[in-house]
């Protein structure tokens, strides 16, 4: 019996001395991307807004009360078309008063001319002095001047009656209205805005790091977000000489050469600069977070078919806002880690979480 118990004790001691089997750690999640097609280093693409090249804010040239408005926002107007009218009562009274002043001045001028004629006859008979004749001649000149002044004022009053009509100064579309019938407006106050639809352009903000790629009168490709299947031809018309203080970007205006009815003001457009200049073998574009440096060498972490991390040396090219161009060392379709690359270990198992390529 003692031998039997002794065997049990020895068996338990041997089991207690066995080393526990080591288990592999679970794979850690890793954000990865699939290397896509080769990128064009000089093919910059930006977003802009469709705007009219010419847009005028119009208002009445005199004060008054609006009694009629003929157009609404979105209405197409022609040059000279009536937009709104002011109450003409005051201007009509001013015209009547000015015409009365003209008639009074004409009567004074007729009287002064008659007086001068009589004084000339009296002076010939030596009944009046030369100074009295000069006085009558001066009175006639004064009457002529007052008549001219009254006629000029009458013309002004007649013109003011025309200023009660606000007409379009160009062909275009009404983009804004700031006054309604019954409202009293002041001279020069904005009543309506009219945008010229014959000259459409896109306003885009170009980062200062890409200004070397923008040239005046260069051709660009324009696509609307509402109709991305169609490409319009654009021409860089204007480049701002200074950057905006808030964004440090330069405003660039691109005239759309072949705009049609699908191009609406305020739409969002994508502008592709240098569309014909696509560099061969420019490299693969990857996020800057995917690149690391080990012993002075540029490295990326490849996630192999067994979902294990493997370091690989690459040759980095141009750096930009969108990422880094890798000139060599990558193949299309490979998976690379794009986050937490400094914590990866060679051969470490990972659970890839795929993100779309830029």
C-alpha positions in Angstrom: 0.0 0.0 0.0 2.8 2.4 0.8 4.4 1.7 -2.6 1.0 2.6 -4.3 0.7 5.9 -2.5 4.3 6.7 -3.2 3.6 6.3 -6.9 0.7 8.7 -6.8 2.9 11.3 -5.1 5.7 11.0 -7.6 3.1 11.3 -10.5 1.7 14.5 -9.1 5.2 15.9 -8.6 6.1 15.2 -12.2 2.8 16.9 -13.4 3.5 19.9 -11.3 7.0 20.3 -12.8 5.8 20.4 -16.4 6.2 23.8 -18.1 2.9 25.5 -19.2 2.6 25.8 -22.9 3.1 29.4 -24.2 0.1 30.7 -26.3 0.6 33.3 -29.0 -0.9 36.8 -28.2 -4.0 37.7 -30.1 -3.5 39.7 -33.2 -3.7 43.5 -32.7 -6.0 45.6 -34.9 -4.1 47.7 -37.4 -5.4 50.4 -39.8 -4.1 49.5 -43.3 -4.6 50.6 -46.8 -4.3 48.9 -50.1 -1.7 50.5 -52.4 -3.6 51.7 -55.4 -2.7 52.9 -58.9 0.3 55.1 -59.5 -0.3 58.8 -58.8 0.5 61.8 -60.9 2.7 64.2 -58.9 1.7 67.3 -60.9 -2.0 66.6 -61.3 -3.4 69.0 -58.6 -7.1 68.9 -58.0 -9.0 71.6 -56.0 -12.6 72.5 -55.2 -14.2 75.8 -56.2 -17.5 77.7 -56.5 -19.2 78.7 -59.7 -19.7 82.5 -59.8 -20.5 85.1 -62.3 -17.7 87.2 -63.6 -19.9 90.4 -63.6 -22.5 91.0 -60.9 -23.9 94.5 -60.3 -25.8 95.9 -57.3 -28.3 98.4 -58.6 -30.4 101.0 -56.8 -32.4 104.2 -57.5 -30.5 107.5 -58.0 -33.0 109.4 -56.0 -35.0 109.0 -52.7 -38.5 107.7 -52.9 -41.2 105.2 -52.1 -41.4 102.0 -54.2 -44.8 101.5 -55.7 -44.1 98.6 -58.0 -41.6 95.7 -58.5 -41.6 93.9 -61.8 -39.2 91.0 -61.2 -38.4 88.2 -58.6 -35.3 86.4 -57.6 -34.2 84.0 -60.4 -35.9 86.0 -63.2 -34.0 86.5 -66.4 -33.8 90.1 -67.4 -32.7 92.0 -70.5 -30.7 95.3 -70.6 -33.1 98.2 -70.2 -35.9 96.1 -68.7 -38.0 97.7 -66.0 -37.1 96.4 -62.5 -39.1 98.7 -60.1 -40.8 102.1 -60.0 -40.9 104.9 -57.4 -43.8 107.2 -56.6 -43.5 110.0 -59.3 -45.7 112.6 -57.4 -42.8 114.6 -56.0 -40.8 114.5 -59.2 -43.8 115.6 -61.3 -44.3 118.6 -59.0 -40.6 119.5 -59.3 -40.9 119.4 -63.1 -43.9 121.7 -63.0 -42.1 124.2 -60.7 -39.0 124.1 -62.9 -41.0 124.8 -66.0 -42.7 127.7 -64.3 -39.3 129.1 -63.4 -38.3 128.9 -67.1 -41.4 130.8 -68.2 -40.6 133.5 -65.6 -37.0 133.8 -66.7 -38.2 134.1 -70.3 -40.5 136.9 -69.4 -37.7 138.7 -67.5 -35.4 138.3 -70.4 -38.0 139.7 -72.9 -38.5 142.7 -70.6 -34.8 143.3 -70.3 -34.3 143.1 -74.1 -37.1 145.6 -74.6 -35.7 148.0 -72.0 -32.3 147.9 -73.6 -33.8 148.7 -77.1 -35.6 151.7 -75.7 -32.5 153.0 -73.9 -30.5 152.7 -77.0 -33.0 155.0 -78.8 -32.9 157.5 -75.9 -29.1 157.4 -75.8 -29.1 158.2 -79.6 -31.2 161.3 -78.8 -28.9 162.3 -75.9 -31.8 161.8 -73.4 -29.9 159.2 -71.2 -26.3 158.8 -70.2 -23.9 156.0 -71.4 -23.8 154.5 -67.9 -27.6 154.1 -67.9 -27.4 152.3 -71.2 -24.7 150.0 -69.8 -26.9 149.1 -66.8 -29.7 148.0 -69.1 -27.2 145.9 -71.1 -26.0 144.2 -67.9 -29.6 143.5 -66.9 -30.2 141.8 -70.2 -27.1 139.6 -69.7 -28.3 138.7 -66.2 -31.7 137.8 -67.6 -30.1 135.6 -70.2 -28.1 133.8 -67.5 -31.1 133.3 -65.3 -33.0 131.9 -68.3 -30.2 129.4 -69.0 -30.1 128.4 -65.4 -33.8 127.8 -65.2 -33.7 125.7 -68.4 -30.8 123.6 -66.9 -32.8 123.1 -63.7 -35.8 122.1 -65.7 -33.7 119.4 -67.5 -32.5 118.1 -64.2 -36.1 117.9 -63.0 -37.1 116.0 -66.1 -34.2 113.6 -65.7 -35.3 112.9 -62.1 -38.6 111.8 -63.3 -36.8 109.1 -65.4 -34.8 108.1 -62.3 -38.1 106.9 -60.7 -37.7 103.9 -63.1 -35.0 101.3 -62.2 -33.9 99.4 -65.3 -31.5 96.5 -65.7 -28.0 97.7 -66.8 -27.1 94.2 -68.3 -28.6 90.9 -69.5 -28.6 88.4 -66.7 -30.4 86.8 -63.8 -31.7 88.4 -60.6 -29.8 86.9 -57.7 -31.0 89.1 -54.8 -33.8 91.6 -54.0 -33.5 93.9 -51.0 -36.6 96.1 -51.3 -40.3 95.6 -51.6 -43.3 97.8 -52.7 -44.2 100.3 -50.0 -40.6 100.6 -48.8 -38.9 104.0 -48.8 -35.4 103.8 -50.1 -32.5 106.3 -50.3 -30.5 107.2 -53.3 -27.8 104.6 -53.9 -29.3 101.9 -51.7 -29.1 98.4 -53.2 -32.5 97.3 -54.4 -31.5 94.3 -56.7 -28.4 92.3 -57.8 -28.1 91.1 -61.4 -25.5 88.5 -62.4 -24.3 88.2 -66.0 -24.9 84.6 -67.1 -22.9 85.0 -70.3 -19.6 85.0 -68.4 -19.3 82.2 -65.8 -16.2 81.4 -63.8 -15.0 79.3 -60.9 -13.4 80.7 -57.8 -10.8 78.4 -56.2 -8.3 78.9 -53.4 -4.9 77.5 -54.2 -2.5 76.7 -51.3 0.8 78.6 -51.5 2.7 75.3 -51.8 1.0 74.7 -55.1 1.3 78.1 -56.7 4.2 77.0 -58.9 1.7 74.7 -60.7 -0.7 77.6 -61.6 0.0 79.7 -64.7 -2.1 82.5 -66.1 -4.0 81.6 -69.3 -3.4 77.9 -68.6 -6.0 75.3 -69.5 -7.7 73.3 -66.7 -10.5 70.7 -66.5 -13.7 71.6 -64.6 -16.2 69.1 -63.4 -19.4 69.8 -61.5 -20.3 67.7 -58.5 -23.9 67.6 -59.7 -22.7 66.1 -63.1 -19.3 64.5 -62.6 -19.5 62.7 -65.9 -19.1 65.9 -68.0 -15.8 67.8 -68.2 -15.8 71.5 -69.1 -12.8 73.5 -70.5 -11.5 76.2 -68.2 -9.0 79.0 -68.6 -7.1 80.6 -65.7 -8.2 84.2 -66.1 -6.9 85.8 -62.9 -4.5 85.0 -60.1 -4.6 87.0 -56.9 -1.3 88.8 -56.3 -1.5 88.2 -52.5 -2.7 85.4 -50.3 -5.8 85.7 -48.0 -4.7 86.5 -44.5 -6.9 83.9 -42.9 -6.2 80.9 -45.2 -2.9 81.8 -46.7 -4.3 80.7 -50.0 -4.4 82.5 -53.3 -7.7 83.1 -55.0 -7.7 81.9 -58.6 -10.5 82.6 -61.1 -11.1 80.1 -63.9 -13.3 81.1 -66.8 -15.5 78.3 -68.1 -15.2 78.4 -71.9 -18.1 76.0 -72.8 -20.6 76.6 -70.0 -24.1 75.4 -70.7 -27.5 75.4 -68.9 -26.3 72.8 -66.5 -23.8 75.2 -64.9 -25.7 77.1 -62.2 -24.3 79.9 -60.0 -23.2 78.7 -56.6 -22.6 75.1 -57.6 -19.5 73.2 -56.4 -16.9 72.4 -59.0 -13.7 70.4 -59.0 -10.8 71.9 -60.9 -8.0 69.7 -62.2 -4.9 71.6 -63.0 -2.5 70.4 -65.7 -4.9 67.8 -66.9 -2.7 66.8 -69.9 0.5 66.7 -67.8 0.5 63.2 -66.1 3.9 62.0 -65.1 4.9 58.5 -65.8 6.0 56.3 -62.8 5.4 59.2 -60.4 4.9 56.7 -57.5 2.3 55.5 -55.1 0.6 58.1 -52.9 0.4 57.0 -49.2 -0.4 58.9 -46.0 2.5 60.5 -44.2 1.7 58.5 -41.1 2.5 55.2 -43.0 6.2 56.2 -43.4 8.8 55.7 -40.7 12.5 55.9 -40.4 14.8 53.2 -39.0 18.6 53.7 -38.9 18.3 56.5 -41.4 16.3 54.4 -43.9 12.7 55.1 -45.0 10.5 52.2 -44.1 6.9 51.1 -44.4 5.2 48.1 -42.8 3.8 45.5 -45.2 1.0 43.3 -44.0 1.7 40.0 -45.8 -0.8 37.3 -46.8 -0.6 35.8 -43.3 -1.6 39.1 -41.8 1.9 39.6 -40.3 3.8 42.9 -40.2 7.0 43.0 -42.3 9.2 46.1 -42.6 10.4 47.1 -46.1 12.7 49.9 -47.2 11.3 52.3 -49.8 12.4 55.4 -51.7 10.3 58.4 -50.8 9.5 61.1 -53.3 7.6 64.3 -53.2 5.8 65.4 -50.0 2.5 67.2 -50.2 -0.8 68.0 -48.3 -2.3 64.7 -49.5 0.6 62.5 -48.5 3.9 61.2 -49.7 4.8 59.7 -53.1 6.8 56.5 -52.9 9.0 56.2 -55.9 10.0 52.5 -55.4 9.6 49.7 -53.0 5.8 49.1 -53.3 3.6 47.1 -55.6 0.0 47.8 -56.4 -2.4 45.7 -54.3 -0.1 45.4 -51.3 -1.4 46.3 -47.8 0.5 48.7 -45.7 0.0 49.9 -42.1 -0.9 53.6 -42.0 -1.3 54.1 -38.2 0.8 53.2 -35.2 3.8 52.1 -37.4 6.3 52.9 -34.6 4.9 50.2 -32.3 4.9 47.3 -34.8 7.4 44.4 -34.5 8.7 42.2 -37.4 6.5 39.2 -37.8 3.8 40.5 -35.4 0.3 39.2 -36.3 -2.2 41.9 -36.9 -5.9 42.1 -37.7 -6.1 44.5 -40.7 -8.8 47.2 -40.8 -8.7 48.4 -44.4 -9.1 52.2 -45.2 -9.5 53.5 -48.7 -6.5 54.8 -50.5 -6.2 58.6 -50.9 
